[in-house]
């Protein structure tokens, strides 16, 4: 297995630990196709992984998908910039839903874009403001170090890169506080290994 294969497997393991509906795309292939799909994404959209792999995320677009928001995502992909938008998408059965979409680049050890992660969540338009306020409140409660980790994660840094940039040791990377906060614990900073990381029972 090559280093690139190791990085891909590590990324896919991290994605599958997250409860959020997520996909992984490969910008090095024509039209940036989907290469992996989380089960929650299948449940959200009605498409199976077999139906989605090899296709572009535009499969979720439809008549009322906002062009301006789609263009924002396209620019984010073209410039390898993390971005979050809300736009109208469509399930396999044709029903539409308001989708909060986040795309973020994942860089390899050479600093080149290796993958994009797309996370999606159905948003109740009537509750959107309350959801944003709750998210802002949770972020405000993080420590400076946790905010720095979150910022680097959003910029597509890998585990090792985050550790090196922030000067974190392996012991400091898995603190009780980071385990308790879902956004960091799901995509936690871990030592690179081919074996799943087992958490000790308390």
KEMARFI-873007 format. One record per residue: residue number from 1; residue in three letters; x, z, y of N, C-alpha, C, O, CB in turn. Coordinates in steps of 0.02 Angstrom, whole numbers. Glycine has a CB too. Layout:
SITE  resi  resn     n_X     n_Z     n_Y    ca_X    ca_Z    ca_Y     c_X     c_Z     c_Y     o_X     o_Z     o_Y    cb_X    cb_Z    cb_Y
SITE   NUM   ALA       X       Z       Y       X       Z       Y       X       Z       Y       X       Z       Y       X       Z       Y
...
// end
This chain:
SITE  resi  resn     n_X     n_Z     n_Y    ca_X    ca_Z    ca_Y     c_X     c_Z     c_Y     o_X     o_Z     o_Y    cb_X    cb_Z    cb_Y
SITE     1   UNK      42       0     -60       0       0       0      44       0      62      91      40      67     -48      61       0
SITE     2   UNK      30     -44     110      70     -49     170      51       5     219       1      40     211      62    -118     201
SITE     3   UNK      93      12     272      78      61     324      12      46     357     -27      91     373     133      62     377
SITE     4   UNK      -3     -20     366     -66     -39     396    -125     -18     353    -176       5     378     -68    -115     408
SITE     5   UNK    -116     -26     287    -169      -5     240    -179      70     244    -235      94     242    -151     -26     169
SITE     6   UNK    -124     108     249    -128     181     255    -167     200     317    -210     245     314     -59     212     256
SITE     7   UNK    -153     168     374    -187     183     436    -261     167     431    -303     205     455    -156     143     494
SITE     8   UNK    -277     112     398    -347      94     390    -384     145     348    -439     166     365    -353      24     358
SITE     9   UNK    -354     166     292    -386     215     249    -394     282     284    -445     315     276    -346     224     185
SITE    10   UNK    -344     301     323    -348     364     361    -406     361     411    -444     409     417    -282     378     397
SITE    11   UNK    -412     305     445    -466     297     494    -534     300     460    -579     334     484    -457     231     532
SITE    12   UNK    -541     265     404    -605     263     370    -625     332     344    -684     350     345    -603     214     312
SITE    13   UNK    -576     371     321    -590     439     299    -616     481     357    -663     520     350    -528     472     268
SITE    14   UNK    -584     474     416    -606     511     475    -677     493     495    -717     536     512    -558     499     533
SITE    15   UNK    -692     428     494    -758     404     513    -811     433     466    -865     453     489    -761     328     512
SITE    16   UNK    -796     436     402    -846     459     354    -858     534     359    -908     559     333    -824     442     284
SITE    17   UNK    -814     571     393    -825     642     405    -872     655     463    -899     710     470    -758     676     417
SITE    18   UNK    -883     604     504    -925     613     564    -998     604     546   -1015     560     506    -905     564     619
SITE    19   UNK   -1042     645     574   -1114     637     562   -1145     580     604   -1203     563     594   -1151     702     577
SITE    20   UNK   -1106     552     649   -1132     501     694   -1132     433     660   -1086     417     622   -1090     498     759
SITE    21   UNK   -1183     392     674   -1186     324     647   -1129     284     676   -1125     273     736   -1255     291     664
SITE    22   UNK   -1084     261     633   -1022     229     657   -1004     168     615   -1023     162     557    -965     278     656
SITE    23   UNK    -968     123     647    -940      65     613    -868      56     635    -847      85     685    -982       1     627
SITE    24   UNK    -830      17     597    -762      -1     616    -758     -77     617    -783    -110     571    -709      29     566
SITE    25   UNK    -727    -105     669    -717    -177     674    -643    -193     678    -602    -151     696    -755    -206     735
SITE    26   UNK    -627    -255     661    -557    -277     661    -547    -334     711    -566    -391     697    -535    -300     590
SITE    27   UNK    -519    -319     770    -511    -370     822    -459    -423     805    -454    -474     839    -492    -336     887
SITE    28   UNK    -421    -411     751    -371    -461     732    -402    -518     692    -369    -568     679    -315    -428     692
SITE    29   UNK    -464    -509     671    -500    -561     635    -547    -598     683    -564    -571     736    -541    -531     576
SITE    30   UNK    -566    -657     665    -608    -698     708    -674    -664     724    -710    -642     679    -621    -765     676
SITE    31   UNK    -691    -659     788    -753    -631     814    -760    -556     802    -816    -529     802    -811    -666     782
SITE    32   UNK    -704    -521     792    -704    -448     787    -758    -423     739    -803    -386     760    -714    -417     856
SITE    33   UNK    -755    -441     675    -809    -424     629    -808    -351     607    -757    -317     611    -805    -468     568
SITE    34   UNK    -866    -328     584    -872    -261     555    -836    -260     487    -844    -306     447    -947    -241     547
SITE    35   UNK    -797    -208     475    -762    -203     410    -782    -140     371    -767    -134     312    -686    -202     422
SITE    36   UNK    -816     -93     404    -838     -33     370    -899      -4     407    -904      -9     468    -781      20     365
SITE    37   UNK    -944      25     368   -1007      50     396   -1022     119     366   -1017     128     305   -1066       1     382
SITE    38   UNK   -1039     165     408   -1057     232     384   -1131     232     363   -1171     194     390   -1045     286     438
SITE    39   UNK   -1148     275     315   -1216     278     288   -1267     291     343   -1321     263     342   -1221     331     235
SITE    40   UNK   -1250     334     390   -1297     350     444   -1311     289     488   -1365     284     518   -1270     407     487
SITE    41   UNK   -1264     242     492   -1275     180     529   -1326     137     491   -1369     106     522   -1209     141     540
SITE    42   UNK   -1320     136     425   -1369      99     385   -1439     128     395   -1487      91     401   -1350     102     310
SITE    43   UNK   -1443     194     396   -1508     227     405   -1536     214     475   -1597     207     482   -1501     302     395
SITE    44   UNK   -1493     210     525   -1516     197     593   -1542     126     602   -1593     116     635   -1459     210     642
SITE    45   UNK   -1508      77     572   -1523       7     585   -1564     -27     531   -1596     -78     543   -1460     -30     595
SITE    46   UNK   -1563       1     470   -1599     -32     416   -1557     -83     379   -1579    -109     327   -1660     -64     442
SITE    47   UNK   -1498     -99     404   -1452    -145     371   -1408    -107     322   -1389     -50     335   -1409    -183     422
SITE    48   UNK   -1391    -139     266   -1343    -109     220   -1272    -129     240   -1263    -177     278   -1359    -131     147
SITE    49   UNK   -1223     -94     214   -1154    -111     229   -1138    -182     207   -1102    -218     241   -1106     -61     194
SITE    50   UNK   -1165    -201     149   -1152    -269     123   -1179    -322     171   -1151    -376     177   -1184    -278      54
SITE    51   UNK   -1235    -307     205   -1264    -355     252   -1227    -358     318   -1231    -407     354   -1337    -337     265
SITE    52   UNK   -1190    -305     334   -1157    -301     399   -1084    -321     398   -1059    -350     446   -1162    -232     425
SITE    53   UNK   -1048    -307     343    -977    -322     341    -965    -397     349    -997    -438     316    -946    -298     274
SITE    54   UNK    -920    -414     395    -905    -484     409    -944    -512     468    -931    -568     490    -919    -525     348
SITE    55   UNK    -992    -473     494   -1032    -496     550   -1012    -458     614    -984    -403     610   -1107    -487     535
SITE    56   UNK   -1027    -487     671   -1015    -454     734   -1073    -406     750   -1129    -415     725   -1006    -506     791
SITE    57   UNK   -1060    -357     792   -1112    -308     811   -1170    -340     848   -1222    -307     856   -1081    -254     854
SITE    58   UNK   -1163    -401     869   -1219    -436     902   -1279    -443     856   -1333    -461     880   -1197    -504     926
SITE    59   UNK   -1271    -429     792   -1327    -433     746   -1384    -386     767   -1441    -397     748   -1304    -414     675
SITE    60   UNK   -1368    -335     807   -1419    -288     830   -1453    -309     895   -1501    -278     917   -1388    -220     839
SITE    61   UNK   -1429    -363     925   -1457    -386     989   -1523    -422     977   -1537    -448     923   -1407    -432    1026
SITE    62   UNK   -1564    -424    1030   -1628    -458    1026   -1652    -480    1094   -1614    -477    1143   -1680    -414     993
SITE    63   UNK   -1715    -501    1098   -1742    -529    1161   -1736    -483    1222   -1725    -507    1277   -1814    -546    1152
SITE    64   UNK   -1742    -417    1212   -1741    -371    1269   -1675    -334    1277   -1670    -286    1316   -1797    -321    1262
SITE    65   UNK   -1624    -355    1239   -1559    -324    1248   -1531    -341    1317   -1529    -400    1335   -1509    -346    1192
SITE    66   UNK   -1511    -292    1353   -1490    -302    1423   -1423    -339    1426   -1373    -316    1399   -1483    -234    1459
SITE    67   UNK   -1423    -397    1457   -1363    -439    1460   -1306    -403    1497   -1248    -407    1477   -1379    -506    1495
SITE    68   UNK   -1324    -369    1551   -1272    -335    1590   -1236    -282    1548   -1174    -276    1552   -1302    -303    1653
SITE    69   UNK   -1273    -245    1509   -1242    -194    1467   -1200    -225    1411   -1148    -199    1393   -1296    -148    1437
SITE    70   UNK   -1224    -279    1384   -1186    -315    1333   -1120    -341    1362   -1068    -339    1328   -1226    -374    1304
SITE    71   UNK   -1122    -364    1424   -1061    -388    1457   -1012    -331    1467    -951    -341    1461   -1079    -421    1524
SITE    72   UNK   -1037    -272    1483    -993    -214    1491    -956    -200    1426    -895    -187    1426   -1034    -151    1512
SITE    73   UNK    -991    -203    1369    -959    -192    1305    -908    -247    1289    -854    -234    1263   -1012    -188    1249
SITE    74   UNK    -925    -309    1306    -879    -364    1294    -814    -356    1333    -760    -369    1307    -912    -431    1312
SITE    75   UNK    -820    -334    1395    -760    -322    1436    -719    -265    1408    -658    -266    1409    -779    -308    1509
SITE    76   UNK    -753    -213    1383    -718    -157    1353    -677    -179    1293    -620    -156    1283    -768    -101    1333
SITE    77   UNK    -706    -222    1252    -670    -249    1194    -611    -291    1216    -556    -285    1190    -718    -290    1148
SITE    78   UNK    -623    -334    1265    -570    -380    1288    -511    -343    1320    -454    -366    1316    -599    -429    1339
SITE    79   UNK    -525    -285    1351    -472    -248    1385    -450    -186    1346    -409    -147    1371    -495    -228    1453
SITE    80   UNK    -477    -178    1285    -460    -120    1243    -471     -55    1281    -427     -11    1282    -387    -125    1219
SITE    81   UNK    -530     -49    1311    -547      10    1351    -607      45    1321    -656      12    1304    -562     -11    1424
SITE    82   UNK    -605     111    1313    -664     147    1288    -722     142    1337    -711     142    1397    -648     220    1275
SITE    83   UNK    -782     137    1310    -841     127    1353    -903     155    1318    -908     154    1257    -851      52    1370
SITE    84   UNK    -949     180    1358   -1014     204    1333   -1069     171    1374   -1067     171    1436   -1019     282    1336
SITE    85   UNK   -1118     142    1340   -1176     112    1375   -1239     129    1336   -1237     149    1278   -1167      35    1382
SITE    86   UNK   -1295     120    1369   -1360     125    1336   -1393      56    1342   -1397      28    1396   -1405     181    1368
SITE    87   UNK   -1416      30    1285   -1449     -34    1287   -1501     -39    1231   -1501       1    1184   -1398     -90    1281
SITE    88   UNK   -1544     -88    1237   -1596     -99    1187   -1568    -138    1128   -1540    -192    1137   -1656    -136    1218
SITE    89   UNK   -1575    -110    1068   -1555    -144    1007   -1614    -149     959   -1667    -121     971   -1497    -107     973
SITE    90   UNK   -1603    -187     906   -1657    -200     858   -1635    -184     787   -1579    -200     766   -1680    -273     863
SITE    91   UNK   -1680    -152     750   -1668    -139     679   -1681    -201     638   -1706    -252     664   -1711     -80     654
SITE    92   UNK   -1665    -197     575   -1675    -254     530   -1749    -275     527   -1765    -334     521   -1650    -238     460
SITE    93   UNK   -1794    -225     532   -1866    -240     528   -1895    -266     594   -1955    -279     599   -1904    -178     506
SITE    94   UNK   -1851    -274     645   -1873    -301     708   -1894    -249     759   -1906    -267     817   -1929    -346     697
SITE    95   UNK   -1899    -186     740   -1917    -134     788   -1859    -121     835   -1801    -122     814   -1938     -69     752
SITE    96   UNK   -1874    -107     898   -1821     -96     947   -1812     -22     961   -1858      18     950   -1836    -134    1012
SITE    97   UNK   -1753      -4     985   -1739      65    1002   -1686      67    1056   -1645      21    1062   -1717     105     940
SITE    98   UNK   -1686     121    1095   -1635     130    1147   -1574     160    1113   -1577     213    1082   -1661     177    1205
SITE    99   UNK   -1518     125    1120   -1458     142    1083   -1402     163    1131   -1383     125    1176   -1435      82    1040
SITE   100   UNK   -1376     223    1120   -1316     245    1157   -1256     223    1117   -1243     250    1063   -1317     324    1169
SITE   101   UNK   -1219     176    1143   -1163     145    1107   -1097     165    1138   -1087     159    1199   -1171      69    1106
SITE   102   UNK   -1051     188    1097    -983     202    1120    -936     158    1080    -938     157    1019    -965     277    1112
SITE   103   UNK    -892     122    1115    -839      85    1081    -772     113    1104    -763     130    1163    -844       8    1096
SITE   104   UNK    -725     118    1058    -659     145    1075    -606     110    1034    -616     100     974    -655     222    1064
SITE   105   UNK    -551      90    1065    -497      57    1027    -457     108     987    -451     166    1007    -451      19    1074
SITE   106   UNK    -430      86     932    -384     127     891    -318      89     889    -316      32     866    -413     141     819
SITE   107   UNK    -265     120     912    -200      87     916    -157     105     856    -161     160     829    -164     106     981
SITE   108   UNK    -115      57     836     -68      71     781      -6     105     810      -2     118     870     -50       6     743
SITE   109   UNK      43     118     767     103     153     789     144     112     839     184     140     876     146     170     729
SITE   110   UNK     134      47     839     170       3     886     134      -2     953     158     -36     998     179     -66     856
SITE   111   UNK      76      30     959      39      27    1022      -7     -32    1027     -35     -44    1081      86      26    1078
SITE   112   UNK     -16     -69     973     -61    -127     973    -130    -106     948    -136     -59     908     -32    -184     928
SITE   113   UNK    -182    -140     973    -250    -125     951    -258    -146     878    -250    -204     861    -303    -160     995
SITE   114   UNK    -274     -97     836    -283    -111     764    -356    -117     745    -375    -159     705    -249     -57     723
SITE   115   UNK    -398     -74     774    -469     -73     758    -508     -51     820    -480     -27     869    -483     -26     698
SITE   116   UNK    -573     -60     815    -620     -29     862    -669      13     822    -691      -6     768    -657     -82     905
SITE   117   UNK    -685      72     849    -737     113     820    -798     109     864    -793     117     925    -714     188     811
SITE   118   UNK    -855      95     834    -917      93     871    -964     148     845    -981     148     786    -951      24     865
SITE   119   UNK    -983     193     889   -1029     247     871   -1095     236     907   -1097     219     966    -999     317     888
SITE   120   UNK   -1149     247     871   -1214     232     900   -1264     288     886   -1262     320     833   -1242     165     872
SITE   121   UNK   -1307     300     933   -1357     353     926   -1421     333     961   -1420     311    1019   -1331     420     955
SITE   122   UNK   -1477     340     926   -1541     324     957   -1556     376    1010   -1548     436    1000   -1598     322     904
SITE   123   UNK   -1579     352    1068   -1593     396    1125   -1666     392    1142   -1694     338    1149   -1549     377    1186
SITE   124   UNK   -1697     450    1149   -1765     453    1174   -1761     448    1250   -1735     492    1283   -1802     519    1152
SITE   125   UNK   -1787     393    1277   -1781     382    1349   -1806     439    1391   -1780     452    1445   -1819     321    1367
SITE   126   UNK   -1857     475    1366   -1885     531    1404   -1839     591    1403   -1844     635    1445   -1954     550    1375
SITE   127   UNK   -1793     594    1353   -1750     652    1347   -1677     635    1364   -1633     678    1358   -1754     679    1276
SITE   128   UNK   -1665     574    1386   -1596     552    1397   -1559     596    1447   -1501     614    1437   -1595     480    1420
SITE   129   UNK   -1593     613    1502   -1560     654    1554   -1542     723    1527   -1489     750    1542   -1606     662    1614
SITE   130   UNK   -1586     751    1486   -1572     817    1457   -1514     814    1408   -1473     860    1405   -1635     845    1421
SITE   131   UNK   -1510     760    1370   -1454     751    1323   -1388     746    1360   -1338     776    1341   -1465     688    1279
SITE   132   UNK   -1388     707    1415   -1326     700    1454   -1305     767    1484   -1246     784    1484   -1336     648    1511
SITE   133   UNK   -1354     804    1509   -1338     869    1539   -1309     917    1487   -1263     954    1502   -1400     899    1571
SITE   134   UNK   -1337     916    1426   -1313     960    1373   -1242     941    1353   -1200     984    1342   -1359     957    1312
SITE   135   UNK   -1229     875    1349   -1162     852    1332   -1111     873    1385   -1056     895    1369   -1162     776    1322
SITE   136   UNK   -1131     866    1448   -1086     885    1502   -1071     960    1500   -1015     981    1514   -1116     866    1570
SITE   137   UNK   -1122     999    1483   -1113    1071    1479   -1065    1090    1423   -1023    1135    1432   -1180    1106    1469
SITE   138   UNK   -1070    1056    1366   -1025    1070    1310    -953    1052    1328    -907    1089    1311   -1047    1032    1248
SITE   139   UNK    -945     996    1360    -877     974    1379    -848    1023    1431    -789    1039    1429    -878     902    1408
SITE   140   UNK    -890    1046    1477    -866    1093    1528    -841    1158    1497    -799    1192    1526    -921    1107    1579
SITE   141   UNK    -867    1175    1438    -848    1237    1406    -784    1232    1365    -762    1283    1338    -902    1260    1362
SITE   142   UNK    -755    1173    1360    -693    1164    1322    -633    1191    1360    -634    1195    1422    -683    1090    1304
SITE   143   UNK    -581    1208    1323    -519    1228    1355    -484    1165    1382    -503    1109    1365    -473    1267    1306
SITE   144   UNK    -434    1176    1423    -396    1119    1451    -364    1078    1395    -363    1017    1398    -342    1144    1500
SITE   145   UNK    -338    1112    1344    -307    1077    1289    -357    1036    1249    -344     979    1230    -271    1126    1242
SITE   146   UNK    -417    1065    1237    -469    1029    1201    -492     967    1239    -504     915    1210    -529    1075    1187
SITE   147   UNK    -497     974    1306    -516     917    1347    -462     862    1344    -478     803    1343    -527     939    1420
SITE   148   UNK    -399     883    1342    -344     834    1337    -347     797    1271    -336     737    1268    -276     869    1346
SITE   149   UNK    -361     834    1217    -368     803    1151    -425     753    1152    -419     697    1127    -378     856    1096
SITE   150   UNK    -482     774    1179    -541     730    1182    -527     667    1222    -548     612    1202    -600     768    1212
SITE   151   UNK    -492     675    1278    -476     617    1320    -432     568    1282    -444     507    1285    -441     639    1385
SITE   152   UNK    -382     592    1247    -338     548    1210    -373     515    1151    -360     458    1133    -276     587    1185
SITE   153   UNK    -419     553    1120    -459     523    1066    -500     465    1093    -505     413    1061    -504     575    1034
SITE   154   UNK    -530     475    1151    -571     422    1182    -530     361    1199    -556     305    1202    -606     448    1244
SITE   155   UNK    -465     371    1212    -421     316    1228    -393     281    1166    -354     234    1171    -363     340    1272
SITE   156   UNK    -413     306    1108    -393     273    1046    -328     297    1016    -301     264     972    -388     201    1058
SITE   157   UNK    -303     354    1039    -240     379    1010    -252     404     940    -304     433     924    -211     435    1054
SITE   158   UNK    -202     394     897    -205     419     828    -183     492     826    -156     518     875    -162     376     782
SITE   159   UNK    -194     524     769    -178     595     761    -106     611     781     -93     656     821    -189     617     690
SITE   160   UNK     -59     574     753      12     586     767      28     575     840      66     613     870      55     542     723
SITE   161   UNK      -2     523     869      12     507     938     -14     562     984      20     580    1033     -21     440     957
SITE   162   UNK     -73     590     969    -100     645    1009     -54     705    1005     -39     737    1055    -171     663     987
SITE   163   UNK     -32     721     944      12     779     935      76     772     973      99     819    1005      27     788     862
SITE   164   UNK     106     712     971     169     701    1006     159     702    1081     201     730    1117     199     634     985
SITE   165   UNK     105     673    1105      94     669    1178      80     738    1208      99     752    1265      36     622    1193
SITE   166   UNK      45     781    1170      28     847    1195      76     901    1172      70     959    1191     -42     865    1174
SITE   167   UNK     125     882    1131     173     930    1106     143     981    1060     163    1040    1060     205     965    1164
SITE   168   UNK      93     960    1019      60    1005     973      97    1007     906     117     955     880     -13     985     963
SITE   169   UNK     106    1065     879     134    1072     812      76    1069     762      18    1074     781     174    1138     803
SITE   170   UNK      93    1060     698      41    1057     647      -1    1121     648     -61    1118     638      72    1046     578
SITE   171   UNK      31    1179     658      -4    1242     657     -53    1247     715    -108    1274     707      45    1300     660
SITE   172   UNK     -34    1220     773     -76    1225     833    -132    1174     833    -179    1180     872     -35    1217     895
SITE   173   UNK    -128    1124     790    -178    1070     792    -245    1091     764    -296    1061     781    -152    1010     756
SITE   174   UNK    -247    1141     720    -310    1159     688    -327    1231     705    -321    1276     663    -305    1150     612
SITE   175   UNK    -348    1242     766    -365    1309     788    -439    1323     773    -478    1276     766    -351    1317     863
SITE   176   UNK    -458    1387     769    -529    1402     757    -575    1371     808    -630    1349     791    -539    1476     756
SITE   177   UNK    -553    1369     871    -596    1341     923    -609    1267     911    -665    1243     920    -565    1351     992
SITE   178   UNK    -557    1229     891    -568    1158     881    -611    1147     820    -648    1098     817    -502    1121     875
SITE   179   UNK    -606    1191     770    -648    1182     711    -721    1195     728    -766    1164     699    -625    1228     654
SITE   180   UNK    -734    1240     774    -802    1259     791    -837    1205     832    -898    1200     829    -803    1324     828
SITE   181   UNK    -800    1166     870    -833    1116     912    -837    1050     875    -786    1020     858    -794    1107     979
SITE   182   UNK    -900    1027     862    -910     970     819    -873     908     838    -845     874     795    -981     954     817
SITE   183   UNK    -871     891     904    -840     829     925    -767     825     908    -741     770     896    -848     820     998
SITE   184   UNK    -732     882     906    -662     881     888    -651     893     814    -606     864     784    -624     933     929
SITE   185   UNK    -692     936     784    -682     952     714    -697     892     670    -666     884     617    -725    1010     694
SITE   186   UNK    -744     850     690    -761     792     649    -704     740     650    -690     709     598    -826     760     673
SITE   187   UNK    -672     731     707    -615     687     713    -555     730     728    -521     720     778    -626     632     768
SITE   188   UNK    -541     778     685    -490     828     700    -421     800     695    -410     749     661    -497     888     654
SITE   189   UNK    -374     832     727    -304     812     723    -276     841     660    -274     902     651    -263     836     785
SITE   190   UNK    -254     799     615    -230     822     551    -162     792     537    -146     740     565    -280     804     496
SITE   191   UNK    -122     824     494     -61     793     472     -77     731     432    -126     730     395     -18     842     431
SITE   192   UNK     -37     679     438     -48     618     400     -35     631     327      18     655     309      -4     560     426
SITE   193   UNK     -83     615     285     -77     626     214    -124     580     178    -174     558     207     -91     700     195
SITE   194   UNK    -110     565     116    -154     522      76    -207     562      40    -250     534       6    -113     482      27
SITE   195   UNK    -203     629      46    -252     671      13    -300     700      65    -280     715     121    -218     727     -27
SITE   196   UNK    -365     708      45    -412     739      92    -389     809     110    -361     844      69    -482     742      63
SITE   197   UNK    -401     828     172    -382     894     195    -437     943     174    -495     934     191    -371     895     271
SITE   198   UNK    -418     994     137    -466    1044     116    -465    1103     164    -411    1128     182    -452    1067      44
SITE   199   UNK    -523    1124     185    -527    1180     231    -535    1244     192    -572    1247     143    -585    1170     280
SITE   200   UNK    -501    1296     214    -504    1360     181    -571    1393     195    -598    1389     251    -447    1406     203
SITE   201   UNK    -597    1425     144    -659    1462     153    -644    1527     189    -593    1560     177    -694    1477      85
SITE   202   UNK    -690    1544     234    -681    1606     272    -714    1664     235    -712    1721     258    -710    1599     344
// end
